[in-house]
């Protein structure tokens, strides 16, 4: 069982991902915007973070930079989730790689089962 932080503002996706991770036996915390994510990280240390890029208050890249500044959190695998178009994806993929993300997934190209599967693989690599 792993601790996972899901940072996503789409309530339907939150419900689907949460149900899938809980069925796999994982503990999942939810944040619906960037500020809430950083607040949760003050008292919850996940083993994996699923982080949406386009969110209210703080975008995923800003949150990722803040996470990487925190001692003890730099090594937590982060999977970025997005629904950006192809042109933005290529540019953002480079930035994501420079910031050390584990994976970069376009939500519309992956089912919730596939996202959970990739997350579980990322957890395995982190151990």
C-alpha positions as CSV (number, residue, x, y, z in Angstrom):
1,X,0.0,0.0,0.0
2,X,1.4,3.4,-1.0
3,X,0.5,6.9,-0.1
4,X,-0.5,8.9,-3.2
5,X,-1.4,12.6,-3.6
6,X,-3.7,13.3,-6.5
7,X,-3.8,17.0,-7.5
8,X,-6.6,17.4,-10.0
9,X,-9.5,19.9,-10.4
10,X,-11.8,17.7,-12.5
11,X,-14.1,16.1,-9.9
12,X,-15.1,13.3,-12.3
13,X,-11.5,12.3,-12.9
14,X,-10.8,12.6,-9.1
15,X,-13.6,10.1,-8.4
16,X,-12.4,7.6,-11.0
17,X,-8.7,7.8,-10.0
18,X,-9.5,7.7,-6.3
19,X,-11.7,4.6,-6.7
20,X,-9.1,2.8,-8.8
21,X,-6.3,3.5,-6.4
22,X,-8.3,2.5,-3.4
23,X,-9.3,-0.8,-5.1
24,X,-5.5,-1.4,-5.5
25,X,-5.2,-0.8,-1.7
26,X,-3.5,2.6,-1.8
27,X,-4.0,5.5,0.5
28,X,-5.0,8.6,-1.6
29,X,-5.2,12.2,-0.6
30,X,-6.8,14.7,-2.9
31,X,-6.0,18.4,-3.7
32,X,-8.1,20.3,-6.2
33,X,-5.7,23.2,-6.8
34,X,-2.0,24.0,-6.5
35,X,-2.2,25.9,-3.2
36,X,-4.1,23.1,-1.5
37,X,-1.5,20.6,-2.8
38,X,1.3,22.6,-1.1
39,X,-0.7,22.9,2.1
40,X,-1.3,19.1,2.2
41,X,2.4,18.5,1.7
42,X,3.0,20.3,5.0
43,X,1.5,17.3,6.8
44,X,1.3,14.4,4.3
45,X,4.3,12.9,2.6
46,X,3.2,10.8,-0.4
47,X,5.2,8.2,-2.1
48,X,3.9,9.4,-5.5
49,X,2.3,12.6,-6.7
50,X,-0.1,12.8,-9.7
51,X,-0.2,16.4,-10.7
52,X,-2.4,18.2,-13.2
53,X,-0.8,21.0,-15.1
54,X,-3.8,23.3,-15.6
55,X,-5.3,24.1,-12.3
56,X,-6.7,27.1,-10.4
57,X,-4.5,29.2,-8.2
58,X,-1.1,27.7,-9.0
59,X,-0.4,25.6,-12.1
60,X,1.3,22.3,-12.0
61,X,4.7,23.5,-13.0
62,X,4.8,26.1,-10.3
63,X,3.7,23.5,-7.8
64,X,6.4,21.1,-9.1
65,X,9.1,23.7,-8.6
66,X,7.9,24.3,-5.1
67,X,7.9,20.5,-4.3
68,X,11.5,20.1,-5.7
69,X,12.6,22.9,-3.3
70,X,11.5,21.0,-0.2
71,X,14.1,18.7,1.4
72,X,12.9,15.2,1.6
73,X,10.4,15.7,-1.2
74,X,12.8,16.0,-4.2
75,X,12.9,12.3,-4.7
76,X,9.1,11.7,-4.7
77,X,8.1,10.5,-8.2
78,X,5.8,13.0,-9.9
79,X,3.6,12.1,-12.9
80,X,2.2,15.2,-14.7
81,X,-1.3,15.0,-16.2
82,X,-2.5,17.3,-18.9
83,X,-5.0,17.8,-21.7
84,X,-3.0,20.4,-23.5
85,X,-2.7,20.2,-27.3
86,X,0.3,18.6,-29.1
87,X,2.2,21.9,-29.6
88,X,2.1,22.7,-25.9
89,X,2.9,19.1,-24.9
90,X,6.2,19.1,-26.7
91,X,7.4,22.3,-25.0
92,X,6.0,21.2,-21.6
93,X,7.5,17.7,-21.9
94,X,11.0,19.3,-22.1
95,X,10.3,21.5,-19.0
96,X,8.8,18.5,-17.2
97,X,12.0,16.4,-18.0
98,X,14.2,19.2,-16.8
99,X,12.3,19.3,-13.5
100,X,12.7,15.6,-13.0
101,X,9.2,14.2,-13.5
102,X,8.7,10.4,-13.7
103,X,6.2,10.5,-16.5
104,X,4.0,12.9,-18.5
105,X,0.6,11.7,-19.5
106,X,-2.0,13.2,-21.8
107,X,-5.3,12.4,-20.0
108,X,-7.3,12.0,-23.2
109,X,-4.8,9.4,-24.4
110,X,-5.0,7.2,-21.3
111,X,-7.8,5.4,-19.5
112,X,-7.9,5.7,-15.7
113,X,-6.8,2.1,-15.6
114,X,-3.7,2.9,-17.6
115,X,-2.9,6.0,-15.5
116,X,-3.1,3.8,-12.3
117,X,-0.9,1.1,-14.0
118,X,1.7,3.7,-14.9
119,X,1.5,5.1,-11.3
120,X,2.1,1.7,-9.8
121,X,5.1,1.2,-12.1
122,X,6.5,4.6,-11.0
123,X,6.1,3.5,-7.4
124,X,8.1,0.4,-8.1
125,X,10.9,2.3,-9.6
126,X,11.1,4.6,-6.6
127,X,11.8,1.7,-4.2
